[in-house]
Amino acid sequence: MPHPNIKLFITQGGLQSMEETIYNEVPCVVIPFFAEQEQNAKLMANKGFAKTVDGKPFFKERGIQKCYPRSYKKSKVI
């Protein structure tokens, strides 16, 4: 991640991702899914170098369909 073109890091909020974000001084968006990730996301947001997004809707089929609609999939198949 230490590449100069990286302007934002999107992560699930695990400990190693948090360490990389701090070490490389890159702001991040955290989408926590389980375990300590939600607590890490809150900590990073409180420190001011992250924004959090609720990951629970992504578990639902509707959330996945919003991200990858069938029309997108069909247009990308060769």
PEKACOR-V857519 format. One line per field, one symbol per residue. phi: phi as a letter, one per 30 degrees, with the letter a starting at -180 (. if undefined). A space follows every 50 residues. Layout:
# PEKACOR-V857519
phi=???
This chain:
# PEKACOR-V857519
phi=.dddddcaccbdjddddddddddchcdbcccdcahddddddddddddjca ccbddeddddeddddddbdedddddcdc
